[in-house]
Amino acid sequence: MSKDSEHTYVAGQRWLSETELEQGLGLLTQVEGRMLTVLFPATEELRHYAIQQAPLARYRLLPDDRGQHADGWFFRVTEVETKAGVLHYHGVREDTDEKVTLPETQLAAQVATQHPLTRILAGKTDRLDMYRLRQQAQQHLQHWQQSSVAGLLGARAQLLPHQLYIAHTVADRFQPRVLLADEVGLGKTIEAGLILQRRLLSGRSQRVVVIVPDSLCHQWLVELKRRFALAFSLFDEERCEQTLHEYDNVFSAEQLVVVPQSLLQSATWQAQLAAADFDLLIVDEAHRIAPQTSHFAQLQQLCGAIPAVLLLTATPEQAGLEGHFARLQLLDPDRFHSFDDFVAEQESYQQLSPLAEVLARVGADKLLDRVLDHYGTGRLMFRNSRAHVGGFPERQCQPAPLETDNDEFTSKANWLHNLLRQHKPEKFILICRSALTVQELYDYLRVQHGVHAAVFHEGMSLLERDRAAEFFASPEDGCPVLLCSEIGSEGRNFQFAHHLVLFDLPEHPDLLEQRIGRLDRLGQNQDVQIHVPYVADSRDAYLFQWYQQMQAFAAPNAVGAMLYNEFSEQLQPYLSGDYHDELGFEELLEATAERAGQLREQIRQGRDRLQELNAYRPHQAQAILDAITSDERPQQLRDFMHNFWARFGLDYDELNADSGWLRPTEHMRVQLPGLPDEGLTVTFSRDYALANEQVEFLSWDHPQVQHALELLSTDSFGSTCVALIQNRALPAGSWFVELTFSSQLTAPAHLVAQEFYPQQAIRVLLDSQGRDLTSRVQANAFDKQLQFIDKKQSRALLQQLRQTIQQHIQSAWQPAETQQQALIAQAAERLEQRMAAAQQRLQQLQQRNPAVRQSEVDALNSRQQQLTAALRQPMLQLDSVRIVVNSPA
Ligand SMILES: Nc1ncnc2c1ncn2[C@@H]1O[C@H](COP(=O)(O)OP(=O)(O)OP(=O)(O)O)[C@@H](O)[C@H]1O
């Protein structure tokens, strides 16, 4: 038996190593002369120490503490007894309620080495600034978790109210199943991305599949990365084949996948997709999968298997109202069971429109909401129009009637060459119906005129297409024109160009709209010139005149599909050259113009207007924008991240007022997602990020920021600390223990409990006598007075005080629990109020609007019940401890 200033060393006692805490709980096996031997059973390491300098801390449990037996079971300590220097714990087993007594020798070797109490006992502390950083991280995390716009903060995108309104409305539904049908180029991809991001970050969705026309896969992958910092994986045929031998279901390999539409053709992959437990499905250009095809049947199966579905199409009625109905049916088969009922219902909505219009005009928002609630498809379908969103440049049609001394192709090709020459160095996008024409034109321009054109069509590989588009878009490239086929270019972003050449005309007005939409989309900053060459009496000449009657070139054409349905049969003979009656065409034009006027008027008063009013409710959108402006807090984020980088070994060099270069150093203490070795240029400014695409936009939603918040809130960095206070009003040598407890709910992620009860920090401040000063000494005011203390001093203090500190820490649980109860009561009240309001609203809505699924109402009830239950059992944990010692100068 031997003795130091604090303890008597006896074999059988348990000790922690202050220098090697990760060894777990040591067992003192031998005391011989001036030497100690300690075995660390967790690592099977043996250590010998000289008694005078042994860096050991005595491990003792106190009544009410929780201990673990070497056999794995836990017990609650009721009494502690010392027999010949070894502690004997009396307690109750948690699993069996049995009373037990065990010597400390039998304790498990694994102790929570990250636990602040263990760290304090072992004298392990961090610097004051690290402790502060941890506290800040927790406050920021709490703020973010509670924000009503978490997940909508981080997109590299302008804050456009029509997109944010849709994103917010759809993302927060239990399992949204909607059609995003904004006019072409208004940003459906961004809307889908925002919805996705908010759902992923809140835990509402976890496994996502995006089905995209093959030609758009790359664009989607790039947009998701560039705009949302989301890394999706492409699962094409090749990747599936490669993954096949590793996984039963290839799609289990990743959480976020992009799948080319063509993959649906394979029964194997299709079956695996349906069985891959995705919880969110996004289908881009959904009109491309035509009803009554096998593809469509497969899509139907997927929509049946995946609970949340977003279908994207700018031209929902391209294949007629039946096609539109079929897609709505994919979303809600129960509600859309009869096409005739659907048509009748659509007509009945027309009556609502004038009233809604008046309410919108006078700004009676609440009443307008109620009227719009009656509009059945409004819950399922969102369609914004340019007219409603506003701020778009004009379209200018430039018809080019041509003389024909040559064949049609040659005349047009020569005209094109002239056009390009006149407008040098401007860039032109040319779209025609087939890849064959693209190829012929390419050859002709090269051979006859020495003009090098870029080409873009479905016969090229995706990589070739992307390269061609990129090459053409680069300002250095000398190529004046990009020749595109119809189908090859759908969904593409060509708004950097201002001239569109329609080398021939498509037969369907929606296809024409898709073509113009390549340039006339968000981000277009000049009027779009639409050049239409045609030869007299040709197919295109007739089509051009017909399109003029419906003003198809001047503005987005909402009536095109309906006119096509009514008149296409009469039009056919003129297109094929098989007609006898030129007068008949004049009549057709007149009839088309008249009908277009009627339909437009109907639409103005009817369904489309209702759709627009519903897709964008300005006062609600404004509330979302306001919340974003107040929760973005770029300055606070910047300060926090700068501190984080400095403490964790990353170098940051300011490049200008808005951006800087971030790079890892050899002292980097953690791995950050998406940080390459050579570093990264970053900004906290949305505007700067928008103008500089290569610069990473850091927001509270960004994975690196989330990682920092998470790390600092859960890991042990900064969880224990000793600091000095110099306050003459207090006795010298008086000291304080400041504790932070974290309180959290344990609930499945999809319940999004953090919205009501984010991870909460509960502070308790005790003085050296164990008196509770929490409410008397404010956290900030206290913190401001604190100063660093050097490591040696801090260690000596802890050695001296640790037993009392351990007792104080134990007594702090009671006030922490009391504070927690108050927080819980507040959260329960908030939950009750908000849920009651949401339920009432949904139930009222359900009475008015048949598109509210019963499952939504049930889900809301069940969420409330589960959250109420979770609120009864919050988890309280000791998170950090700071010891403050007064030493007046
Ligand atoms: N909020 C925004 N901020 C900046 N750019 C945006 C925003 N929304 C959309 N854009 C850009 O506008 C263009 C059109 O957006 P997007 O491709 O999402 O439209 P879309 O409705 O899906 O078009 P399409 O009907 O052709 O598929 C894209 O280049 C997109 O990056």
The ligand as a Tripos MOL2 file, in Angstrom:
@<TRIPOS>MOLECULE
LIG
   31    33     1     0     0
SMALL
NO_CHARGES

@<TRIPOS>ATOM
      1 N1        -33.5750   30.6980  -59.0190 N.pl3     1 LIG1
      2 C1        -32.7640   30.6870  -60.0650 C.ar      1 LIG1
      3 N2        -31.6180   31.3850  -60.0380 N.ar      1 LIG1
      4 C2        -30.7640   31.3610  -61.0780 C.ar      1 LIG1
      5 N3        -30.9700   30.6630  -62.1960 N.ar      1 LIG1
      6 C3        -32.1010   29.9530  -62.3010 C.ar      1 LIG1
      7 C4        -33.0480   29.9250  -61.2480 C.ar      1 LIG1
      8 N4        -34.0610   29.1440  -61.6140 N.ar      1 LIG1
      9 C5        -33.7650   28.6870  -62.8380 C.ar      1 LIG1
     10 N5        -32.5910   29.1690  -63.2560 N.ar      1 LIG1
     11 C6        -31.9480   28.8990  -64.5470 C.3       1 LIG1
     12 O1        -32.9100   29.0930  -65.5320 O.3       1 LIG1
     13 C7        -32.8480   28.0640  -66.4930 C.3       1 LIG1
     14 C8        -34.1700   27.3450  -66.5490 C.3       1 LIG1
     15 O2        -34.3380   26.5650  -65.3780 O.3       1 LIG1
     16 P1        -34.7480   25.0300  -65.4540 P.3       1 LIG1
     17 O3        -33.8590   24.2720  -66.3680 O.co2     1 LIG1
     18 O4        -34.8940   24.5530  -64.0640 O.co2     1 LIG1
     19 O5        -36.1550   25.2200  -66.1260 O.3       1 LIG1
     20 P2        -37.2250   24.1530  -66.5160 P.3       1 LIG1
     21 O6        -38.5140   24.7290  -66.1310 O.co2     1 LIG1
     22 O7        -36.8640   22.8250  -65.9420 O.co2     1 LIG1
     23 O8        -37.0520   24.1330  -68.0850 O.3       1 LIG1
     24 P3        -37.5860   23.0600  -69.1590 P.3       1 LIG1
     25 O9        -39.0490   23.2180  -69.2210 O.co2     1 LIG1
     26 O10       -36.8910   23.4760  -70.3930 O.co2     1 LIG1
     27 O11       -37.1610   21.7070  -68.6690 O.co2     1 LIG1
     28 C9        -31.6990   27.1810  -66.1090 C.3       1 LIG1
     29 O12       -30.5290   27.6100  -66.7550 O.3       1 LIG1
     30 C10       -31.5890   27.4190  -64.6500 C.3       1 LIG1
     31 O13       -30.3090   27.1330  -64.2070 O.3       1 LIG1
@<TRIPOS>BOND
     1     1     2 1
     2     2     3 ar
     3     2     7 ar
     4     3     4 ar
     5     4     5 ar
     6     5     6 ar
     7     6     7 ar
     8     6    10 ar
     9     7     8 ar
    10     8     9 ar
    11     9    10 ar
    12    10    11 1
    13    11    12 1
    14    11    30 1
    15    12    13 1
    16    13    14 1
    17    13    28 1
    18    14    15 1
    19    15    16 1
    20    16    17 2
    21    16    18 1
    22    16    19 1
    23    19    20 1
    24    20    21 2
    25    20    22 1
    26    20    23 1
    27    23    24 1
    28    24    25 2
    29    24    26 1
    30    24    27 1
    31    28    29 1
    32    28    30 1
    33    30    31 1
@<TRIPOS>SUBSTRUCTURE
     1 LIG1         1 GROUP 0 **** ****
